[in-house]
Amino acid sequence: MDNRIRLNKEKRQDMISAIKTYFLKEREEELGDLAASLLLDFIIEKLANEFYNQGVYDSHKFFNDKAEDLLEIIKY
């Protein structure tokens, strides 16, 4: 099973632009498209799964909490 996070072309370009903007504003460094693309690839490969997994855990907790709330409407 392929667990890699995939981005469509438009989303990938938006992220590359965001990386370039960040580096320019925060570090006063101008990154080219290639450098920003390589950084994005690194983030996806090495870091993205942690963010994804946190979203899964948060969703699980949310739904479990809502299921508990549902039990409160039981009529006796």
N, C-alpha and C positions, 0 to 999 in steps of 0.2 A: 504494500500500500504506500502510495506517495503522499507524504505528510507535509510537503513543502507548501508554504503560503504563496499563492499566485496572485498577481496584480494585473488588471487590464492595463492596456497601454496608457490610457488617460490618467488613471490613478498613479501609475508608476511615474509618469512625467510630473504630476502634481507633487509627488513626494520628493523627486529630484529637485524641483524648484524650491520646495520648502527647505531642503538641506542647504542649497546654495544661499538662500536668503538668510538662514540662521548663521552660517559661517560668515557672511558679509556683515551682518548686524552685530553679532556677538564677539566675533574674533577678528573682524576687519580683514578677513581673508577671502579672496575670490576663488571659488572652486569652479572648475569646468564641469561640463556634463559627465565626462568619463569619471572623474574623481568622485563626484556626487553619486553616480550610479554604482560605483564600486563600494562606496560607504553604505548605500542602501542595501546592496547585496549582502554585505557583512552583517548588517542589522537583521535582515530577514533570516539569514543562515544561523547566526549565533544567538540572537536575542529574542526574536519574534515569538518563538514557542512559549517563552515564559509569560509574555503578555497575553497570548492566546489562552494558555492554561489558566491564568488568573481570571480571565473572562468566563471560562467554563466553570470554575469554582464559584465565582460570584453568582452566575446564573443558577447553579445548583442550589446554593444557599437561598437565593431569592424564591425559587419555586418551592423549596422545602418549607420556608417560612409561610408562603401563601397557602400551601397545603394544610399547614397547622391552623391558619386562620379559617380555612374552610370547615374544619372540624368544630369550630365555635358556633356554627349555625345549626348544629344538630338539635332537634326538638325532642324533649323528653315528655 
